[in-house]
């Protein structure tokens, strides 16, 4: 199937993308892809360096006649989000992504595609390997671990880069030029609980599946269902009416992905079995109606399973459900200054409760640092009411827009000239590495752009072929127009 991809235009970019997607590259396990990119630079005979964090830097001298131009930094991240459908058998640690062409789209079979940010990486590789594209001096920066902590950007030292303009190729709408983004912080609540003997009765697996999911920053404003929240809502409804007991809950996966699935095992006394089945069926219809637009494939189901020997202590069970119910999720505040921009949000990303211990994970985002701290405190306070141990980490700053930067004007003018309409110059709620990189390179102008990539961070991720062609044409023209050094 990947041979279809190699026939697409521009062939250099798509071939590099196919090569990249053959290399497993989960966040925090990027050793193989670091080695892949390092060897790529060395085979080309270009100056190649891997820094202490694992970021790869490759330098390419200017093409003839462009030696006097400003050096530009081309930046993308090497890692990808690993998500798959529950019925898909796939090992991200050993397998390459299985891609196919569907009309004007490139998709993956039941998994994330890795176009975020693999298309950006492939575009940079195509520029580095080209022999006939005019370009100024290039510094390619391939960062690691963008998706689960941005540690590559955080640990990149000052002085390694000489360029004064940075093109980040990690935006997912081809009409947008991004010049600002939100910061983020992780919050994790953990603890232990008592287990007691399961009651006499029947056991069931309660499942919430089929949700759309998506990027917990870029898609948070779309009102899509959060599987952890919906599962908790159903469980609290059931425990309020019947004496059901919960054995375990397993929902969501990654902090930066809106949870698409959640599963719980419950024990039900015989006298309540029929009523529980009827309540779940009623709730399935309620949720189907509420989320018919955003999550048309939502499925709430109840299936028999093996009766467990242990269940949660009843007092803990009620505390847990009420605290999760109280935990903020989704939009916290819209920007009062920029129309349509989410200012602060939280993603209740992961709920794992089993065998006497629990872990609940959130990712909080905001373009206002003080508001990010306020939301973090709201989450912390909720979980501390059940005496959870709440820790925070992985904090990264936002990126403050500079609409007057030279690179912004150059790219805006070029876009309008090429495509006959103005680009949408904006800030986004998703996290980008530019704000972090700017701490050690405060004089560097930065901008982010890219092709249409929809459904990022979910198995519905897809990349538009015609948009990649537009993006590539635009990138080459921008590179050609980089100004002479001052």
N, C-alpha and C positions, 0 to 999 in steps of 0.2 A: 504493500500500500504506500509506503514512503517513497517509492519510485515515482508515483504520481506527483508528489510534492516537488521532486527534483526537476520536473519538466516545466514548472511554473516560471513566469517572468516577474521580476528579474532573476535569472537563473542563479547568479552568484549568491545572492542573498538567500534564496530558498534552499540551495544546496548546503550552505553553511548552517542554516536552521536545521535541516535534516541531520547533518553531522552532529550538531550540538544536542539534539533531542535523542540521539542514540546513547548519550552519556547520562547515567543516573546523576541527578544533581539536587538532592533534597537539601533544604537549609540545614546548616551546621554539619553537613556531611559532604562538603564540596571538594574533597581531596581529588577526586577523579576529574572533575571539570576544571579545576585549577591546573592540573597537569596537562589536560587537553589543550587549554588556551595557551599555556606556557610553551608547549611544543609547537603549537601553531605559529606563534611569533618567532620562535627560534628557527623553524624550517624556512620562514620567509627571510631570514637573515636580519631581522629587525632587533633593535635594542629591547630586551624583554627583562622585566624585573618582577619578582613576587615579594611583596613587603611582609613585615612580621605578622600582619593580620591574616594574610592569604589573598589580598587584593593583587590583581595582575595589571601591570602597567606596560604598555607596548608603545614605542615611539617610532614614527615614520617621518623621514625628512620630507620637505615640500617637493612637489613636482617642479620641473624646470619652469622658470619664469615666475614662480610664486614664493620664492625664498624670502621676500620682504614682507609677506603677510603675517598677521598675528597668528600665533600658535593657538589652535583650538583643542579643547579637551572634549572627547566623545565618551560618554559614560552610560553604562548599563550594568545591571546586576546579574550574576551568574546563577543564583539559586531560583527555584520555582516552588510554588505551592503544590503540595501533593494532596489531591482529593480524588476519590473515586466513588462510583455508585456501589451500594452495598452488594449488588448482585454481580459486580465485576471482579474477576480474579486477576489481580495484578500486583506485582512486587516492585514498588518504586525504587528500592535499593539495588535491584539487579537488572531491571528491564528498561529498555528504551521506550519512549512514547510511541504508540501505534496511531499514526495519523491517516487521514483520508480526505479527499476533496468532495465537497457537497455543493455543487453549483459554484457560487462566488465565495465560498467559505472553506477554510481548512479547519478540521475538527479532529478530536481524538476519540478513540473507542472506549467510552465509559470512564475516562479520567480527564483531569486537567490537561490542557494542551501544552502549556509552557511558553505560549506566545508572550506572556508576561513573565519575564522581560527578554525572552529568547529572541524575539524578532529584532529588538534593539541590539542585542549582542551580535546577531547575524549580520545586521546592517553595518556595524562597525568592522566586523571581520571582512565583509565584502570590500569596504574602503581600503582596509590595510592590505588586502591581497591583490588589489587592482593594479594594472599596469598602464591603464589608459584614461584614468579619471584625474582631472586637474584638481589639486587640493593644496592648501597651505600646510605648514608643519602640523602634524597630528600627534596628540597624546591620547591613547586609548586607555581608559580606566574601567576595569571590570571588577566590581565590588562583590563581596560575598555577604550572605546572611541578611539580605535586605528584608526578607519576608518575616523573619522571626526575631528581630532585634536590631537590625541595621548596624551590627557590630563592625562590618567592614568599613563603612563610612565613619563610624565613631572612632575607629582606631587608625584611620589614615592620618599620617603625620604631615604637618606643614613642611613645605620645602621640596616635596617630591615632584610636584607639578609646576610647570613654568607658564602654562597657558593662562590667559586673562579672560577667556570666554569658555563657558562649559555648556555643551549641548547634552542634556539628559534625555535619553530616548525611551521614556517610560510613561508617557501619556497615552491614553487609550481611546481618544476621539480625534479623528484627523482634521477636524475644524478648529481644534483648540490649541492655544499656546499657553502653557501653564507657567505662572511666574510666582506662585506662592502655594503653601500647603499647611495642613495642620500638624501639630506635634502629637505625641502619644505616650501612654504609660500602661504597663501591665499591672493588674491586681489579681492576686491569687489567695483564696480562702481555703484553708485546710484544717483538718481536725479528725478526731476519732469519736466513735459512738458505740453504745452497748447493743449487742444483738440478743434476741430472745428466741425461744422455740417457735416455729411456725404453727399457726392454728390448724385444726383439722378442716379440710375443705379441698378446693381446687386451686391450681396455680395457672397463671396466664402471663404471656408476654404482651405488654401494651406497647404499641409502636406508633411513632409519628414519622412518616416518610414522604418522599416525593416533593418536598419543598424546593423552591427555586434556588435559594441560597445566594451566594455572590460575595462581592468584596465588602468587607465590613466598614470601609470608609467610603469608597466610590458609589456603593449601592445602598447605603444605610437610609437614605431619604426616600427610597422607593416603597417603603411600607411592607416589605416582604416578611413572611412569617419566620419567627425564630423557633426552631424545634424545641429548644430547652424551655422556653417560656410556654409554649403550647402544651408540652408534656406536663409541666408543673401545674398548669391551669386545670388540666383534666384530672390529675392525681388529687389536687386539693378538692375538686368537686366530688370525686368518688369518696375520699376519706371523710368528707363532711356529711355524707349520706349513709355510708355503710362502714362496717368495721373491716376495711381491707388493710392489709399490711404489705409494706414494700420491702423487697429483698435487695434490689439494686436499681440504679439508674445509670445509663451510659448515653450521653448526648453530645453532639458536636465533635469537633476535632481540633481545628487550628484557631488561634485567636483572631486572625485577620480574615476569617471566613464566616459568613452568616450561617449558623447551624442549619443543616438540611434534614438531619435525622436524629431521633432519640428513641431509646428503648428502655423499658422498665419491666422488672419481674414483680408481680403482685400475687399475694395469697388471699383467697376469698373464702369465707365460710360458706358451706353448702347452701344455707338458707338465703344468701345474698347473690348467688351466682346469676340467676335469671335477671334480677334487677340491675346488676352491674353490666351485663351484656346489653340490656336495653338502654341504659344511660350512656354507654360508650357509643352505641349506634346513633343516639340522639345528638351527642356531641360531635360525632363525625359529620353530621348534616349541618350543624351550626358552623363548624369551622370551614366546611366546604363553601358555604354561602359567604362567610366573612372574607375568605381569601380567594374567591373564585377568579379575581382579576390578577392578583400578584402571584398566586401559587395554585394554578389550575389542576395540578397533579397531586395535591395534598391528599394523604391517605392516613386516616386514624383507624387502627385495627387492633383486634384482641384475639389472640390465638392460644390454645392450651399448651402447657409446657410441663416439665417435671416439677413436682412440688419440692421447694427448697426445705432444708432443715432449719434454717435461721432466717429471721426477719429483723428489721429495725425495731429498736425500742420505740414504743408508741409516742412518748413525749418528744424524743428527738425527731421522729418522723414529722410531727406537726410543726415543730420549730423550723426544720429544714424547708418544708414546702412554703411556709409563710415568709421566710427570709428571701427565698428565691423569687417569690411573688413580688416582694418589695424592692428587689434589686432593679435599678434603672436599666432600661434597654432601649436602644434606638436613639432618636433625636432627643437631645437634652435642651438645646437652644439653637435657633437659627440666627445667623448674623444679622444684626440690625443695620449694618452698613453696606453689605454686598447682597443684593437681591438673589435669592435662591441658594445661597451658600450655607451649608450646615456649619455652625460654629463649634458645637460640642456634641458628642455622642458617646454611647457605650454599647459594646457588643458582649452580651452574656454568651461567651463562646463555647465553654466546655463545662459539663457537669458529669462527674464520675463519682459514684457512691457505691461502694461494695466492700464486703468483708471487714466491716468495722471502721473504715476510714473514708474520707471524702476529700475531693479537690474540685474547686469551682474557679474557673478562670475567666477574666474579663480583659478586654482591650478598650481603654478610654482614649478618645481623641479630642483635641480642641486646638483652635488657632489662637486661643488666648490662654496663656500659661496659668494665670490665676484661676480661671474658670475650670481648667483641667484639674487643678488641685481641689477645687470645690466639689467637682463630680467624683473625684477619687475618694474624698472624705465621705460623701454620701454612700458610696458603695461599701467602704470600710466600716462605717457606722452600722449599716444594715447587718453585715455578717458578724460583727462583734457582738451583736445582740444574742447570737447563738453561741457565743464564746469561741468563735473560730479564730485561728491564727491567720491574720491578713498580712501579706507581704506585697511589696511593690517593687518593680524593676523594669529594665528595658526602656527607660525614659529617653525620648529624643525630642529635640526642639522643632518648632514650626519654622517655616521659611517665609520671611517677610517680603512682600512684593516690592519690586523696583520697576515701575512701569516706564521710567525715563531712561533705562539702560540702553546702550547702543545696540546690543544684540536684540532687544525687544523691537526696536524701530526697524532694524534691518530685516528681521524675520516677518514682521507685520507687513512691511512694504512689499517684500518679495511674495508673500502669500497672496496679497490682493492683486498684484500684477499678474501672477501665474493663473489664479483661479477665478478672478473677476468679482470677488466679494471679500469683505474683511474677515480675518480670522477672529475667533472668540478668545480674547486675551483674558485669562481668569486665574483665580486661585481655586484649589480643590481641597476637599476634606480628607482625601486619602493621604497617606504618608509618602513623601519623596525624600531622597537622600540629600537634596540640595541644601536644605537648612543646616544639616549636620556638616556637610563639606564646607559650607561657608564659615564655620567657626574657625577653621585653620587657614582658610583662603578668603578672608573678608573682602578683598579687592576684586575677586573674580565675579564677573557677570554670569548669570545662569538663566537658562530657560529649558522647558521640557515640552516635548511633542512626540507624536507617534501615530501609527495607523489605527484603524478601528479594530478594537479587541473587545468583544462582548462576553459577559459571563465569567470574567476572570475570577479565580479562586473557587471555581466550581467545575464539575464535569461537563457543564454546558459551554465551557470556554471555547470561543471560536474567533478566528481571525479572517478579515475580509481581504480577499486576494486583490481586488481592484484598488482597495484603499492602501495596501502595501505598495502597489505600483505608484500611486499618487505620493505617498510618503517618501519613497525612494527618489523620485524625480525632484521633489521639493528639497530633500536633504542635499542632493548633489548641487542644486542651484545655490542653496545657502552656503555650502562649503566653498563654492566658486566665488561667492561675493564677500567673503571675509575680508575686512579692510586691511590696508597697509599698516604696519606698526607705526605708532606715534613716536 
